[in-house]
Amino acid sequence: MAAIDQLESKLGGTEGRLHHTLALLTAMGGSPEGWEYTGEVLDAGKGATEKCECGHPIRYIFPIAKAEPGKPEKTLNIGSTCINSVLDLDPALGQSLQRAADRLKEEIKEKAKAAKKAAQAEAVDAARIKFEAEYKAMHERYDRYKKNDHRAPYSLWQACDSRFYIPSKAPRYSIPKAYIAWYEKQIRAIDYAMTGDPMAGRD
């Protein structure tokens, strides 16, 4: 049975997939024999206009190649959405591509996780820096009252020198969101302490 007949029998009338698989088979010169995965994964970038041999738009390219004696090596671009078509034509080649696609998926997932972690750490640092600046300004203002033997406003005294004082450091938390929430809460408390101070807003 010819390759095209085998393919039509295997796909059983799934027209869309058949169309793409036939396009790939045509690009392979009518037979998957001799084609091998090169081991590369190429990133065409976001918004890429690249297309696989099946006609699908693709970003990540898994090249396959065929070397024949006395002829230049042929290369075809395969996208992750086309791996099923390769599996229909050559299961061993398709499995090689699928393993590469699975590895790529895990790498992308890990990069996204690392990027999220870095963004959270940056947000925590920004909240901490803002808190520390406001905390320092609050205590400097309170110290000026003490230095001049003036009674500080109650809200300022309470935040700086009572048993209800605002702590200078955050407790230990296991998640970044908890740190951000703590800093934001203390900043609100500092703002409240400074609001009742007639010196608020002055150098």
Contact map, one row per residue, 1 for C-alpha under 8 A:
11101100000000000000000000000000000000000000000000000000000000000000000000000000000000000000000000000000000000000000000000000000000000000000000000000000000000000000000000000000000000000000000000000000000
11111100000000000000000000000000000000000000000000000000000000000000000000000000000000000000000000000000000000000000000000000000000000000000000000000000000000000000000000000000000000000000000000000000000
11111110000000000000000000000110000000000000000000000000000000000000000000000000000000000000000000000000000000000000000000000000000000000000000000000000000000000000000000000000000000000000000000000000000
01111111000000000000010000000000000000000000000000000000000000000000000000000000000000000000000000000000000000000000000000000000000000000000000000000000000000000000000000000000000000000000000000000000000
11111111100000000000000000000000000000000000000000000000000000000000000000000000000000000000000000000000000000000000000000000000000000000000000000000000000000000000000000000000000000000000000000000000000
11111111110000000000000000000000000000000000000000000000000000000000000000000000000000000000000000000000000000000000000000000000000000000000000000000000000000000000000000000000000000000000000000000000000
00111111111000000000000000000000000000000000000000000000000000000000000000000000000000011000000000000000000000000000000000000000000000000000000000000000000000000000000000000000000000000000000000000000000
00011111111110000100000000000000000000000000000000000000000000000000000000000000000000000000000000000000000000000000000000000000000000000000000000000000000000000000000000000000000000000000000000000000000
00001111111100000000000000000000000000000000000000000000000000000000000000000000000000000000000000000000000000000000000000000000000000000000000000000000000000000000000000000000000000000000000000000000000
00000111111100000000000000000000000000000000000000000000000000000000000000000000000000010000000000000000000000000000000000000000000000000000000000000000000000000000000000000000000000000000000000000000000
00000011111111001100000000000000000000000000000000000000000000000000000000000000000000000000000000000000000000000000000000000000000000000000000000000000000000000000000000000000000000000000000000000000000
00000001111111000000000000000000000000000000000000000000000000000000000000000000000000000000000000000000000000000000000000000000000000000000000000000000000000000000000000000000000000000000000000000000000
00000001001111100100000000000000000000000000000000000000000000000000000000000000000000000000000000000000000000000000000000000000000000000000000000000000000000000000000000000000000000000000000000000000000
00000000001111111100000000000000000000000000000000000000000000000000000000000000000000000000000000000000000000000000000000000000000000000000000000000000000000000000000000000000000000000000000000000000000
00000000000011111110000000000000000000000000000000000000000000000000000000000000000000000000000000000000000000000000000000000000000000000000000000000000000000000000000000000000000000000000000000000000000
00000000000001111111000000000000000000000000000000000000000000000000000000000000000000000000000000000000000000000000000000000000000000000000000000000000000000000000000000000000000000000000000000000000000
00000000001001111111100000000000000000000000000000000000000000000000000000000000000010000000000000000000000000000000000000000000000000000000000000000000000000000000000000000000000000000000000000000000000
00000001001011111111110000000000000000000000000000000000000000000000000000000000000000000000000000000000000000000000000000000000000000000000000000000000000000000000000000000000000000000000000000000000000
00000000000000111111111000000000000000000000000000000000000000000000000000000000000000000000000000000000000000000000000000000000000000000000000000000000000000000000000000000000000000000000000000000000000
00000000000000011111111100000000000000000000000000000110000000000000000000000000010010000000000000000000000000000000000000000000000000000000000000000000000000000000000000000000000000000000000000000000000
00000000000000001111111110000000000000000000000000000100000000000000000000000000010011011000000000000000000000000000000000000000000000000000000000000000000000000000000000000000000000000000000000000000000
00010000000000000111111111000000000000000000000000000100000000000000000000000000000000000000000000000000000000000000000000000000000000000000000000000000000000000000000000000000000000000000000000000000000
00000000000000000011111111100000000000000000000000001110000000000000000000000000000000000000000000000000000000000000000000000000000000000000000000000000000000000000000000000000000000000000000000000000000
00000000000000000001111111110000000000000000000000001100000000000000000000000000000011000000000000000000000000000000000000000000000000000000000000000000000000000000000000000000000000000000000000000000000
00000000000000000000111111111111000000000000000000000000000000000000000000000000000000001000000000000000000000000000000000000000000000000000000000000000000000000000000000000000000000000000000000000000000
00000000000000000000011111111110000000000000000000000000000000000000000000000000000000000000000000000000000000000000000000000000000000000000000000000000000000000000000000000000000000000000000000000000000
00000000000000000000001111111100000000000000000000001000000000000000000000010000000000000000000000000000000000000000000000000000000000000000000000000000000000000000000000000000000000000000000000000000000
00000000000000000000000111111111001000000000000000000000000000000000000000010000000000000000000000000000000000000000000000000000000000000000000000000000000000000000000000000000000000000000000000000000000
00000000000000000000000011111111000000000000000000000000000000000000000000000000000000000000000000000000000000000000000000000000000000000000000000000000000000000000000000000000000000000000000000000000000
00100000000000000000000011111111000000000000000000000000000000000000000000000000000000000000000000000000000000000000000000000000000000000000000000000000000000000000000000000000000000000000000000000000000
00100000000000000000000011011111100000000000000000000000000000000000000000000000000000000000000000000000000000000000000000000000000000000000000000000000000000000000000000000000000000000000000000000000000
00000000000000000000000010011111111000000000000000000000000000000000000000000000000000001100000000000000000000000000000000000000000000000000000000000000000000000000000000000000000000000000000000000000000
00000000000000000000000000000011111000000000000000000000000000000000000000000000000000000100000000000000000000000000000000000000000000000000000000000000000000000000000000000000000000000000000000000000000
00000000000000000000000000000001111100000000000000000000000000000110000000000000000000000000000000000000000000000000000000000000000000000000000000000000000000000000000000000000000000000000000000000000000
00000000000000000000000000010001111110000000000000000000000000011110000000000000000000000000100000000000000000000000000000000000000000000000000000000000000000000000000000000000000000000000000000000000000
00000000000000000000000000000000011111000000000000000000000000011100000000000000000000000000100000000000000000000000000000000000000000000000000000000000000000000000000000000000000000000000000000000000000
00000000000000000000000000000000001111110000000000000000000001111000000000000000000000000000100110000000000000000000000000000000000000000000000000000000000000000000000000000000000000000000000000000000000
00000000000000000000000000000000000111110000000000000000000001111000000000000000000000000000000000000000000000000000000000000000000000000000000000000000000000000000000000000000000000000000000000000000000
00000000000000000000000000000000000011111000000000000000000001100000000000000000000000000000000000010000000000000000000000000000000000000000000000000000000000000000000000000000000000000000000000000000000
00000000000000000000000000000000000011111100000000000000000001100000000000000000000000000000000000000000000000000000000000000000000000000000000000000000000000000000000000000000000000000000000000000000000
00000000000000000000000000000000000000111110000000000000000111100000000000000000000000000000000000010000000000000000000000000000000000000000000000000000000000000000000000000000000000000000000000000000000
00000000000000000000000000000000000000011111000000000000000111000000000000000000000000000000000000000000000000000000000000000000000000000000000000000000000000000000000000000000000000000000000000000000000
00000000000000000000000000000000000000001111100000000000001110000000000000000000000000000000000000000000000000000000000000000000000000000000000000000000000000000000000000000000000000000000000000000000000
00000000000000000000000000000000000000000111110101000000011110000000000000000000000000000000000000000000000000000000000000000000000000000000000000000000000000000000000000000000000000000000000000000000000
00000000000000000000000000000000000000000011111100000000001100000000000000000000000000000000000000000000000000000000000000000000000000000000000000000000000000000000000000000000000000000000000000000000000
00000000000000000000000000000000000000000001111100000000001000000000000000000000000000000000000000000000000000000000000000000000000000000000000000000000000000000000000000000000000000000000000000000000000
00000000000000000000000000000000000000000000111110000000001000000000000000000000000000000000000000000000000000000000000000000000000000000000000000000000000000000000000000000000000000000000000000000000000
00000000000000000000000000000000000000000001111111000000111000000000000000000000000000000000000000000000000000000000000000000000000000000000000000000000000000000000000000000000000000000000000000000000000
00000000000000000000000000000000000000000000001111100000111000000000000000000000000000000000000000000000000000000000000000000000000000000000000000000000000000000000000000000000000000000000000000000000000
00000000000000000000000000000000000000000001000111110000111000000000000000000000000000000000000000000000000000000000000000000000000000000000000000000000000000000000000000000000000000000000000000000000000
00000000000000000000000000000000000000000000000011111111110000000000000000001010000000000000000000000000000000000000000000000000000000000000000000000000000000000000000000000000000000000000000000000000000
00000000000000000000000000000000000000000000000001111111110010000000000000011110010000000000000000000000000000000000000000000000000000000000000000000000000000000000000000000000000000000000000000000000000
00000000000000000000001100100000000000000000000000111111000000000000000000011100000000000000000000000000000000000000000000000000000000000000000000000000000000000000000000000000000000000000000000000000000
00000000000000000001111100000000000000000000000000111111000000000000000000000100010000000000000000000000000000000000000000000000000000000000000000000000000000000000000000000000000000000000000000000000000
00000000000000000001001000000000000000000000000000111111100000000000000000000000000000000000000000000000000000000000000000000000000000000000000000000000000000000000000000000000000000000000000000000000000
00000000000000000000000000000000000000000000000000111111110000000000000000000010110000000000000000000000000000000000000000000000000000000000000000000000000000000000000000000000000000000000000000000000000
00000000000000000000000000000000000000000000000111110011111000000000000000000000000000000000000000000000000000000000000000000000000000000000000000000000000000000000000000000000000000000000000000000000000
00000000000000000000000000000000000000000001000111110001111110000000000000000011000000000000000000000000000000000000000000000000000000000000000000000000000000000000000000000000000000000000000000000000000
00000000000000000000000000000000000000000011111111000000111110000000000000000010000000000000000000000000000000000000000000000000000000000000000000000000000000000000000000000000000000000000000000000000000
00000000000000000000000000000000000000001111100000000000011111000000000000000011000000000000000000000000000000000000000000000000000000000000000000000000000000000000000000000000000000000000000000000000000
00000000000000000000000000000000000000001111000000010000011111100000000000001111000000000000000000000000000000000000000000000000000000000000000000000000000000000000000000000000000000000000000000000000000
00000000000000000000000000000000000011111100000000000000000111110000000000001111000000000000000010000000000000000000000000000000000000000000000000000000000000000000000000000000000000000000000000000000000
00000000000000000000000000000000000011111000000000000000000011111000000000111100000000000000000000000000000000000000000000000000000000000000000000000000000000000000000000000000000000000000000000000000000
00000000000000000000000000000000001111000000000000000000000001111100000000111100000000000000000000000000000000000000000000000000000000000000000000000000000000000000000000000000000000000000000000000000000
00000000000000000000000000000000001111000000000000000000000000111110000011110000000000000000000000000000000000000000000000000000000000000000000000000000000000000000000000000000000000000000000000000000000
00000000000000000000000000000000011100000000000000000000000000011111000011100000000000000000000000000000000000000000000000000000000000000000000000000000000000000000000000000000000000000000000000000000000
00000000000000000000000000000000011000000000000000000000000000001111101111000000000000000000000000000000000000000000000000000000000000000000000000000000000000000000000000000000000000000000000000000000000
00000000000000000000000000000000000000000000000000000000000000000111111110000000000000000000000000000000000000000000000000000000000000000000000000000000000000000000000000000000000000000000000000000000000
00000000000000000000000000000000000000000000000000000000000000000011111000000000000000000000000000000000000000000000000000000000000000000000000000000000000000000000000000000000000000000000000000000000000
00000000000000000000000000000000000000000000000000000000000000000001111100000000000000000000000000000000000000000000000000000000000000000000000000000000000000000000000000000000000000000000000000000000000
00000000000000000000000000000000000000000000000000000000000000000011111110000000000000000000000000000000000000000000000000000000000000000000000000000000000000000000000000000000000000000000000000000000000
00000000000000000000000000000000000000000000000000000000000000000011011111000000000000000000000000000000000000000000000000000000000000000000000000000000000000000000000000000000000000000000000000000000000
00000000000000000000000000000000000000000000000000000000000000001111001111100000000000000000000000000000000000000000000000000000000000000000000000000000000000000000000000000000000000000000000000000000000
00000000000000000000000000000000000000000000000000000000000000001110000111110000000000000000000000000000000000000000000000000000000000000000000000000000000000000000000000000000000000000000000000000000000
00000000000000000000000000000000000000000000000000000000000000111100000011111000000000000000000000000000000000000000000000000000000000000000000000000000000000000000000000000000000000000000000000000000000
00000000000000000000000000110000000000000000000000011000000000111000000001111100000000000000000000000000000000000000000000000000000000000000000000000000000000000000000000000000000000000000000000000000000
00000000000000000000000000000000000000000000000000111000000011110000000000111110000000000000000000000000000000000000000000000000000000000000000000000000000000000000000000000000000000000000000000000000000
00000000000000000000000000000000000000000000000000011100000011110000000000011111011000000000000000000000000000000000000000000000000000000000000000000000000000000000000000000000000000000000000000000000000
00000000000000000000000000000000000000000000000000110001011111000000000000001111111000000000000000000000000000000000000000000000000000000000000000000000000000000000000000000000000000000000000000000000000
00000000000000000000000000000000000000000000000000000000010111000000000000000111111000000000000001001000000000000000000000000000000000000000000000000000000000000000000000000000000000000000000000000000000
00000000000000000000000000000000000000000000000000000001000000000000000000000011111100000000000000000000000000000000000000000000000000000000000000000000000000000000000000000000000000000000000000000000000
00000000000000000001100000000000000000000000000000010101000000000000000000000111111111000000000000000000000000000000000000000000000000000000000000000000000000000000000000000000000000000000000000000000000
00000000000000000000000000000000000000000000000000000000000000000000000000000111111111100000010011000000000000000000000000000000000000000000000000000000000000000000000000000000000000000000000000000000000
00000000000000000000000000000000000000000000000000000000000000000000000000000000111111110000010000000000000000000000000000000000000000000000000000000000000000000000000000000000000000000000000000000000000
00000000000000001001100100000000000000000000000000000000000000000000000000000000011111111000010000000000000000000000000000000000000000000000000000000000000000000000000000000000000000000000000000000000000
00000000000000000000100100000000000000000000000000000000000000000000000000000000011111111110110000000000000000000000000000000000000000000000000000000000000000000000000000000000000000000000000000000000000
00000000000000000000000000000000000000000000000000000000000000000000000000000000001111111111111000000000000000000000000000000000000000000000000000000000000000000000000000000000000000000000000000000000000
00000010010000000000100000000000000000000000000000000000000000000000000000000000000111111110010000000000000000000000000000000000000000000000000000000000000000000000000000000000000000000000000000000000000
00000010000000000000100010000001000000000000000000000000000000000000000000000000000011111110000000000000000000000000000000000000000000000000000000000000000000000000000000000000000000000000000000000000000
00000000000000000000000000000001100000000000000000000000000000000000000000000000000001111111110000000000000000000000000000000000000000000000000000000000000000000000000000000000000000000000000000000000000
00000000000000000000000000000000000000000000000000000000000000000000000000000000000001111111111000000000000000000000000000000000000000000000000000000000000000000000000000000000000000000000000000000000000
00000000000000000000000000000000000000000000000000000000000000000000000000000000000000100111111100000000000000000000000000000000000000000000000000000000000000000000000000000000000000000000000000000000000
00000000000000000000000000000000001110000000000000000000000000000000000000000000000001100111111110000000000000000000000000000000000000000000000000000000000000000000000000000000000000000000000000000000000
00000000000000000000000000000000000000000000000000000000000000000000000000000000001111110111111111000000000000000000000000000000000000000000000000000000000000000000000000000000000000000000000000000000000
00000000000000000000000000000000000000000000000000000000000000000000000000000000000000100011111111100000000000000000000000000000000000000000000000000000000000000000000000000000000000000000000000000000000
00000000000000000000000000000000000010000000000000000000000000000000000000000000000000000001111111110000000000000000000000000000000000000000000000000000000000000000000000000000000000000000000000000000000
00000000000000000000000000000000000010000000000000000000000001000000000000000000001000000000111111111000000000000000000000000000000000000000000000000000000000000000000000000000000000000000000000000000000
00000000000000000000000000000000000000000000000000000000000000000000000000000001001000000000011111111100000000000000000000000000000000000000000000000000000000000000000000000000000000000000000000000000000
00000000000000000000000000000000000000000000000000000000000000000000000000000000000000000000001111111110000000000000000000000000000000000000000000000000000000000000000000000000000000000000000000000000000
00000000000000000000000000000000000000101000000000000000000000000000000000000000000000000000000111111111000000000000000000000000000000000000000000000000000000000000000000000000000000000000000000000000000
00000000000000000000000000000000000000000000000000000000000000000000000000000001000000000000000011111111100000000000000000000000000000000000000000000000000000000000000000000000000000000000000000000000000
00000000000000000000000000000000000000000000000000000000000000000000000000000000000000000000000001111111110000000000000000000000000000000000000000000000000000000000000000000000000000000000000000000000000
00000000000000000000000000000000000000000000000000000000000000000000000000000000000000000000000000111111111000000000000000000000000000000000000000000000000000000000000000000000000000000000000000000000000
00000000000000000000000000000000000000000000000000000000000000000000000000000000000000000000000000011111111100000000000000000000000000000000000000000000000000000000000000000000000000000000000000000000000
00000000000000000000000000000000000000000000000000000000000000000000000000000000000000000000000000001111111110000000000000000000000000000000000000000000000000000000000000000000000000000000000000000000000
00000000000000000000000000000000000000000000000000000000000000000000000000000000000000000000000000000111111111000000000000000000000000000000000000000000000000000000000000000000000000000000000000000000000
00000000000000000000000000000000000000000000000000000000000000000000000000000000000000000000000000000011111111100000000000000000000000000000000000000000000000000000000000000000000000000000000000000000000
00000000000000000000000000000000000000000000000000000000000000000000000000000000000000000000000000000001111111110000000000000000000000000000000000000000000000000000000000000000000000000000000000000000000
00000000000000000000000000000000000000000000000000000000000000000000000000000000000000000000000000000000111111111000000000000000000000000000000000000000000000000000000000000000000000000000000000000000000
00000000000000000000000000000000000000000000000000000000000000000000000000000000000000000000000000000000011111111100000000000000000000000000000000000000000000000000000000000000000000000000000000000000000
00000000000000000000000000000000000000000000000000000000000000000000000000000000000000000000000000000000001111111110000000000000000000000000000000000000000000000000000000000000000000000000000000000000000
00000000000000000000000000000000000000000000000000000000000000000000000000000000000000000000000000000000000111111111000000000000000000000000000000000000000000000000000000000000000000000000000000000000000
00000000000000000000000000000000000000000000000000000000000000000000000000000000000000000000000000000000000011111111100000000000000000000000000000000000000000000000000000000000000000000000000000000000000
00000000000000000000000000000000000000000000000000000000000000000000000000000000000000000000000000000000000001111111110000000000000000000000000000000000000000000000000000000000000000000000000000000000000
00000000000000000000000000000000000000000000000000000000000000000000000000000000000000000000000000000000000000111111111000000000000000000000000000000000000000000000000000000000000000000000000000000000000
00000000000000000000000000000000000000000000000000000000000000000000000000000000000000000000000000000000000000011111111100000000000000000000000000000000000000000000000000000000000000000000000000000000000
00000000000000000000000000000000000000000000000000000000000000000000000000000000000000000000000000000000000000001111111110000000000000000000000000000000000000000000000000000000000000000000000000000000000
00000000000000000000000000000000000000000000000000000000000000000000000000000000000000000000000000000000000000000111111111000000000000000000000000000000000000000000000000000000000000000000000000000000000
00000000000000000000000000000000000000000000000000000000000000000000000000000000000000000000000000000000000000000011111111100000000000000000000000000000000000000000000000000000000000000000000000000000000
00000000000000000000000000000000000000000000000000000000000000000000000000000000000000000000000000000000000000000001111111110000000000000000000000000000000000000000000000000001100000000000000000000000000
00000000000000000000000000000000000000000000000000000000000000000000000000000000000000000000000000000000000000000000111111111000000000000000000000000000000000000000000000000001000000000000000000000000000
00000000000000000000000000000000000000000000000000000000000000000000000000000000000000000000000000000000000000000000011111111100000000000000000000000000000000000000000000000000000000000000000000000000000
00000000000000000000000000000000000000000000000000000000000000000000000000000000000000000000000000000000000000000000001111111110000000000000000000000000000000000000000000000000000100000000000000000000000
00000000000000000000000000000000000000000000000000000000000000000000000000000000000000000000000000000000000000000000000111111111000000000000000000000000000000000000000000000001101100000000000000000000000
00000000000000000000000000000000000000000000000000000000000000000000000000000000000000000000000000000000000000000000000011111111100000000000000000000000000000000000000000000000000000000000000000000000000
00000000000000000000000000000000000000000000000000000000000000000000000000000000000000000000000000000000000000000000000001111111110000000000000000000000000000000000000000000000000000000000000000000000000
00000000000000000000000000000000000000000000000000000000000000000000000000000000000000000000000000000000000000000000000000111111111000000000000000000000000000000000000000000000000100110000000000000000000
00000000000000000000000000000000000000000000000000000000000000000000000000000000000000000000000000000000000000000000000000011111111100000000000000000000000000000000000000000000000100100000000000000000000
00000000000000000000000000000000000000000000000000000000000000000000000000000000000000000000000000000000000000000000000000001111111110000000000000000000000000000000000000000000000000000000000000000000000
00000000000000000000000000000000000000000000000000000000000000000000000000000000000000000000000000000000000000000000000000000111111111000000000000000000000000000000000000000000000000000000000000000000000
00000000000000000000000000000000000000000000000000000000000000000000000000000000000000000000000000000000000000000000000000000011111111100000000000000000000000000000000000000000000000110110000000000000000
00000000000000000000000000000000000000000000000000000000000000000000000000000000000000000000000000000000000000000000000000000001111111110000000000000000000000000000000100000000000000000000000000000000000
00000000000000000000000000000000000000000000000000000000000000000000000000000000000000000000000000000000000000000000000000000000111111111000000000000000000000000000000000000000000000000000000000000000000
00000000000000000000000000000000000000000000000000000000000000000000000000000000000000000000000000000000000000000000000000000000011111111100000000000000000000000000000000000000000000000010010000000000000
00000000000000000000000000000000000000000000000000000000000000000000000000000000000000000000000000000000000000000000000000000000001111111110000000000000000000000000000100000000000000000010010000000000000
00000000000000000000000000000000000000000000000000000000000000000000000000000000000000000000000000000000000000000000000000000000000111111111000000000000000000000000000000000000000000000000000000000000000
00000000000000000000000000000000000000000000000000000000000000000000000000000000000000000000000000000000000000000000000000000000000011111111100000000000000000000000000000000000000000000000000000000000000
00000000000000000000000000000000000000000000000000000000000000000000000000000000000000000000000000000000000000000000000000000000000001111111110000000000000100010000000000000000000000000000010001000000000
00000000000000000000000000000000000000000000000000000000000000000000000000000000000000000000000000000000000000000000000000000000000000111111111000000000000000010000000000000000000000000000000000000000000
00000000000000000000000000000000000000000000000000000000000000000000000000000000000000000000000000000000000000000000000000000000000000011111111100000000000000000000000000000000000000000000000000000000000
00000000000000000000000000000000000000000000000000000000000000000000000000000000000000000000000000000000000000000000000000000000000000001111111110000000000000000000000000000000000000000000000000000010000
00000000000000000000000000000000000000000000000000000000000000000000000000000000000000000000000000000000000000000000000000000000000000000111111111000001000110010000000000000000000000000000000000000000000
00000000000000000000000000000000000000000000000000000000000000000000000000000000000000000000000000000000000000000000000000000000000000000011111111100000000000000000000000000000000000000000000000000000000
00000000000000000000000000000000000000000000000000000000000000000000000000000000000000000000000000000000000000000000000000000000000000000001111111110000000000000000000000000000000000000000000000000000000
00000000000000000000000000000000000000000000000000000000000000000000000000000000000000000000000000000000000000000000000000000000000000000000111111111111000000000000000000000000000000000000000000000000000
00000000000000000000000000000000000000000000000000000000000000000000000000000000000000000000000000000000000000000000000000000000000000000000011111111111000000000000000000000000000000000000000000000000000
00000000000000000000000000000000000000000000000000000000000000000000000000000000000000000000000000000000000000000000000000000000000000000000001111111100000000000000000000000000000000000000000000000000000
00000000000000000000000000000000000000000000000000000000000000000000000000000000000000000000000000000000000000000000000000000000000000000000000111111100000000000000000000000000000000000000000000000000000
00000000000000000000000000000000000000000000000000000000000000000000000000000000000000000000000000000000000000000000000000000000000000000000000011111110000000000000000000000000000000000000000000000000000
00000000000000000000000000000000000000000000000000000000000000000000000000000000000000000000000000000000000000000000000000000000000000000000000011111111000000000000000000000000000000000000000000000000000
00000000000000000000000000000000000000000000000000000000000000000000000000000000000000000000000000000000000000000000000000000000000000000000000011001111100000000000000000000000000000000000000000000000000
00000000000000000000000000000000000000000000000000000000000000000000000000000000000000000000000000000000000000000000000000000000000000000000010011000111110110000000000000000000000000000000000000001000000
00000000000000000000000000000000000000000000000000000000000000000000000000000000000000000000000000000000000000000000000000000000000000000000000000000011111110000000000000000000000000000000000000011000000
00000000000000000000000000000000000000000000000000000000000000000000000000000000000000000000000000000000000000000000000000000000000000000000000000000001111111000000000000000000000000000000000000010000000
00000000000000000000000000000000000000000000000000000000000000000000000000000000000000000000000000000000000000000000000000000000000000000000000000000000111111100000000000000000000000000000000111011000000
00000000000000000000000000000000000000000000000000000000000000000000000000000000000000000000000000000000000000000000000000000000000000000100010000000001111111110000000000000000000000000000000011011000000
00000000000000000000000000000000000000000000000000000000000000000000000000000000000000000000000000000000000000000000000000000000000000000000010000000001111111111100000000000000000000000000000000000000000
00000000000000000000000000000000000000000000000000000000000000000000000000000000000000000000000000000000000000000000000000000000000000000000000000000000011111111111100000000000000000000000000010000000000
00000000000000000000000000000000000000000000000000000000000000000000000000000000000000000000000000000000000000000000000000000000000000000000000000000000001111111101110000000000000000000000110010000000000
00000000000000000000000000000000000000000000000000000000000000000000000000000000000000000000000000000000000000000000000000000000000000000110010000000000000111111100110000000000000000000000000000000000000
00000000000000000000000000000000000000000000000000000000000000000000000000000000000000000000000000000000000000000000000000000000000000000000000000000000000011111111100000000000000000000000000000000000000
00000000000000000000000000000000000000000000000000000000000000000000000000000000000000000000000000000000000000000000000000000000000000000000000000000000000011111111100000000000000000000000000000000000000
00000000000000000000000000000000000000000000000000000000000000000000000000000000000000000000000000000000000000000000000000000000000000000000000000000000000001001111100000000000000000000000000000000000000
00000000000000000000000000000000000000000000000000000000000000000000000000000000000000000000000000000000000000000000000000000000000000000000000000000000000001101111110000000000000000000000000000000000000
00000000000000000000000000000000000000000000000000000000000000000000000000000000000000000000000000000000000000000000000000000000000000000000000000000000000001111111111000000000000000000000000000000000000
00000000000000000000000000000000000000000000000000000000000000000000000000000000000000000000000000000000000000000000000000000000000000000000000000000000000000110001111100000000000000000100110000000000000
00000000000000000000000000000000000000000000000000000000000000000000000000000000000000000000000000000000000000000000000000000000000000000000000000000000000000000000111111000000000000000000000000000000000
00000000000000000000000000000000000000000000000000000000000000000000000000000000000000000000000000000000000000000000000000000000000100100000000000000000000000000000011111000000000000000000000000000000000
00000000000000000000000000000000000000000000000000000000000000000000000000000000000000000000000000000000000000000000000000000000000000000000000000000000000000000000001111100000000000000000000000000000000
00000000000000000000000000000000000000000000000000000000000000000000000000000000000000000000000000000000000000000000000000000000000000000000000000000000000000000000001111110000001001100000000000000000000
00000000000000000000000000000000000000000000000000000000000000000000000000000000000000000000000000000000000000000000000000000000000000000000000000000000000000000000000011111000000000000000000000000000000
00000000000000000000000000000000000000000000000000000000000000000000000000000000000000000000000000000000000000000000000000000000000000000000000000000000000000000000000001111100000000000000000000000000000
00000000000000000000000000000000000000000000000000000000000000000000000000000000000000000000000000000000000000000000000000000000000000000000000000000000000000000000000000111111011000000000000000000000000
00000000000000000000000000000000000000000000000000000000000000000000000000000000000000000000000000000000000000000000000000000000000000000000000000000000000000000000000000011111010000000000000000000000000
00000000000000000000000000000000000000000000000000000000000000000000000000000000000000000000000000000000000000000000000000000000000000000000000000000000000000000000000000001111111000000000000000000000000
00000000000000000000000000000000000000000000000000000000000000000000000000000000000000000000000000000000000000000000000110010000000000000000000000000000000000000000000000001111111100000000000000000000000
00000000000000000000000000000000000000000000000000000000000000000000000000000000000000000000000000000000000000000000000100010000000000000000000000000000000000000000000000000011111110000000000000000000000
00000000000000000000000000000000000000000000000000000000000000000000000000000000000000000000000000000000000000000000000000000000000000000000000000000000000000000000000000001111111111000000000000000000000
00000000000000000000000000000000000000000000000000000000000000000000000000000000000000000000000000000000000000000000000000010000000000000000000000000000000000000000000001001011111111100000000000000000000
00000000000000000000000000000000000000000000000000000000000000000000000000000000000000000000000000000000000000000000000000110011000000000000000000000000000000000000000000000001111111110000000000000000000
00000000000000000000000000000000000000000000000000000000000000000000000000000000000000000000000000000000000000000000000000000000000000000000000000000000000000000000000000000000111111111000000000000000000
00000000000000000000000000000000000000000000000000000000000000000000000000000000000000000000000000000000000000000000000000000000000000000000000000000000000000000000000001000000011111111100000000000000000
00000000000000000000000000000000000000000000000000000000000000000000000000000000000000000000000000000000000000000000000000000011001000000000000000000000000000000000000001000000001111111110000000000000000
00000000000000000000000000000000000000000000000000000000000000000000000000000000000000000000000000000000000000000000000000000010001000000000000000000000000000000000000000000000000111111111000000000000000
00000000000000000000000000000000000000000000000000000000000000000000000000000000000000000000000000000000000000000000000000000000000000000000000000000000000000000000000000000000000011111111100000000000000
00000000000000000000000000000000000000000000000000000000000000000000000000000000000000000000000000000000000000000000000000000000001000000000000000000000000000000000010000000000000001111111110000000000000
00000000000000000000000000000000000000000000000000000000000000000000000000000000000000000000000000000000000000000000000000000000001001100000000000000000000000000000000000000000000000111111111000000000000
00000000000000000000000000000000000000000000000000000000000000000000000000000000000000000000000000000000000000000000000000000000000000000000000000000000000000000000000000000000000000011111111100000000000
00000000000000000000000000000000000000000000000000000000000000000000000000000000000000000000000000000000000000000000000000000000000000000000000000000000000000100000010000000000000000001111111110000000000
00000000000000000000000000000000000000000000000000000000000000000000000000000000000000000000000000000000000000000000000000000000000001100100000000000000000000100000010000000000000000000111111111000000000
00000000000000000000000000000000000000000000000000000000000000000000000000000000000000000000000000000000000000000000000000000000000000000000000000000000000000000000000000000000000000000011111111100000000
00000000000000000000000000000000000000000000000000000000000000000000000000000000000000000000000000000000000000000000000000000000000000000000000000000000001000000000000000000000000000000001111111110000000
00000000000000000000000000000000000000000000000000000000000000000000000000000000000000000000000000000000000000000000000000000000000000000000000000000000001101100000000000000000000000000000111111111000000
00000000000000000000000000000000000000000000000000000000000000000000000000000000000000000000000000000000000000000000000000000000000000000100000000000000001100000000000000000000000000000000011111111001000
00000000000000000000000000000000000000000000000000000000000000000000000000000000000000000000000000000000000000000000000000000000000000000000000000000000000000000000000000000000000000000000001111111101000
00000000000000000000000000000000000000000000000000000000000000000000000000000000000000000000000000000000000000000000000000000000000000000000000000000000111100000000000000000000000000000000000111111101000
00000000000000000000000000000000000000000000000000000000000000000000000000000000000000000000000000000000000000000000000000000000000000000000000000000001101100000000000000000000000000000000000011111111000
00000000000000000000000000000000000000000000000000000000000000000000000000000000000000000000000000000000000000000000000000000000000000000000000000000000000000000000000000000000000000000000000000111111000
00000000000000000000000000000000000000000000000000000000000000000000000000000000000000000000000000000000000000000000000000000000000000000000100000000000000000000000000000000000000000000000000000001111110
00000000000000000000000000000000000000000000000000000000000000000000000000000000000000000000000000000000000000000000000000000000000000000000000000000000000000000000000000000000000000000000000001111111110
00000000000000000000000000000000000000000000000000000000000000000000000000000000000000000000000000000000000000000000000000000000000000000000000000000000000000000000000000000000000000000000000000000011111
00000000000000000000000000000000000000000000000000000000000000000000000000000000000000000000000000000000000000000000000000000000000000000000000000000000000000000000000000000000000000000000000000000011111
00000000000000000000000000000000000000000000000000000000000000000000000000000000000000000000000000000000000000000000000000000000000000000000000000000000000000000000000000000000000000000000000000000000111
